[in-house]
Amino acid sequence: MLAQFSPGQYVRHPQEPNWGIGQVQSSVADRVTVNFENAGKQLIIVGMVELIVLSAEEAHKEQNRTR
């Protein structure tokens, strides 16, 4: 079963740590559009990449730490 994502959720791409924190823009079937800090909008196929979901608090802490 594929993970469900909602707009506004914060995620990280496990194979692309340099992309930074991403925020889900949309989710349709197995495709999630994510806007990453350092890579812009990326279309992720959920069956190929297991995105790491972050809480808003975790995302804000990480963003503040890298600035």
SERO-4910 file (N, C-alpha, C, O; in steps of 0.05 Angstrom, whole numbers):
BEGIN
 pado doro    nc1    nc2    nc3   cac1   cac2   cac3    cc1    cc2    cc3    oc1    oc2    oc3
  Met    A     17    -24      0      0      0      0     18     25      0     37     26     15
  Leu    A     10     44    -16     26     69    -18     19     88      4     -3     89     14
  Ala    A     40    103     13     35    123     33     18    145     23     19    152     -1
  Gln    A      2    157     40    -15    179     32     -2    205     41      9    207     63
  Phe    A     -2    225     24     10    251     30    -11    272     26    -29    270      9
  Ser    A     -9    293     43    -28    315     41    -13    341     36     10    344     46
  Pro    A    -25    359     21    -12    385     17     -5    398     43    -21    398     62
  Gly    A     19    410     44     28    423     69     46    406     86     61    416    103
  Gln    A     46    379     82     64    362     97     93    368     90     99    375     68
  Tyr    A    110    364    110    139    367    106    152    340    103    145    321    117
  Val    A    170    338     84    183    313     78    213    317     71    222    340     67
  Arg    A    227    295     71    256    295     63    259    272     44    247    251     48
  His    A    276    275     24    282    254      4    306    239     15    327    251     18
  Pro    A    304    213     21    326    199     34    351    196     17    373    195     28
  Gln    A    349    196    -10    372    194    -27    383    221    -35    404    223    -48
  Glu    A    369    243    -29    378    270    -37    378    289    -14    362    308    -14
  Pro    A    395    285      6    394    303     30    401    332     23    392    350     37
  Asn    A    416    337      1    422    364     -6    398    380    -16    399    405    -18
  Trp    A    376    366    -22    352    380    -31    339    395     -8    323    414    -12
  Gly    A    346    388     17    334    401     40    306    391     46    297    370     36
  Ile    A    292    407     62    265    400     70    246    407     47    250    427     33
  Gly    A    227    390     43    207    395     22    179    397     34    173    386     55
  Gln    A    162    411     20    134    413     28    117    403      6    119    411    -18
  Val    A     99    384     13     81    372     -7     62    393    -18     49    408     -4
  Gln    A     61    394    -45     43    412    -59     18    398    -67     -4    410    -65
  Ser    A     20    374    -77     -3    358    -86      4    328    -86     27    321    -86
  Ser    A    -17    312    -85    -13    283    -85    -36    271   -101    -60    274    -94
  Val    A    -29    257   -123    -49    244   -140    -39    216   -145    -18    212   -158
  Ala    A    -55    196   -136    -47    168   -140    -20    163   -128    -15    168   -104
  Asp    A      0    154   -144     26    148   -134     46    171   -139     70    167   -137
  Arg    A     37    194   -146     54    217   -153     50    240   -133     27    248   -128
  Val    A     72    250   -122     71    271   -103     89    294   -114    112    289   -120
  Thr    A     78    318   -115     94    341   -122    103    355    -97     87    362    -79
  Val    A    130    358    -95    142    369    -70    159    393    -78    174    391    -98
  Asn    A    157    414    -63    174    438    -67    197    436    -46    192    441    -23
  Phe    A    221    430    -55    244    427    -38    259    454    -36    260    469    -55
  Glu    A    271    459    -13    286    484     -8    307    489    -29    309    511    -40
  Asn    A    323    469    -35    346    472    -53    344    459    -80    363    460    -96
  Ala    A    321    448    -86    317    434   -112    292    443   -126    286    434   -149
  Gly    A    276    460   -114    251    469   -126    230    446   -128    232    427   -112
  Lys    A    212    449   -146    190    429   -148    200    404   -162    213    404   -182
  Gln    A    193    381   -149    201    355   -159    177    337   -158    161    337   -139
  Leu    A    173    321   -179    152    301   -180    164    274   -170    183    264   -182
  Ile    A    153    264   -148    163    240   -136    143    217   -141    119    221   -136
  Ile    A    153    194   -150    136    171   -153    139    155   -127    161    144   -121
  Val    A    118    153   -111    119    142    -84    128    113    -84    141    105    -64
  Gly    A    122     98   -104    130     70   -104    160     67   -108    171     45   -103
  Met    A    174     88   -117    203     86   -122    219     99   -100    243     93    -96
  Val    A    207    118    -85    221    133    -64    204    133    -39    180    140    -41
  Glu    A    215    126    -17    200    127      9    208    153     23    227    154     38
  Leu    A    192    173     18    197    199     30    195    197     60    178    182     71
  Ile    A    211    213     74    211    213    103    193    237    112    199    260    105
  Val    A    172    231    126    153    251    135    164    264    160    172    250    179
  Leu    A    164    291    161    172    306    184    149    321    196    131    329    181
  Ser    A    149    325    222    128    342    234    136    371    227    159    377    220
  Ala    A    117    389    230    123    418    224    145    427    243    162    443    235
  Glu    A    144    418    268    165    426    287    192    417    279    212    432    280
  Glu    A    194    392    270    220    381    261    230    397    237    254    403    235
  Ala    A    213    402    218    220    417    194    230    445    201    251    453    190
  His    A    216    459    218    225    486    225    251    486    240    268    504    236
  Lys    A    256    466    258    281    464    272    304    460    252    325    473    254
  Glu    A    300    442    233    321    437    213    326    461    195    349    467    189
  Gln    A    305    474    187    308    498    170    324    520    185    341    533    173
  Asn    A    318    524    210    332    544    226    361    536    231    379    553    232
  Arg    A    367    510    233    394    501    238    412    504    214    436    509    216
  Thr    A    400    503    190    417    505    165    420    533    155    434    538    136
  Arg    A    407    552    168    409    580    159    430    595    174    435    618    168
***
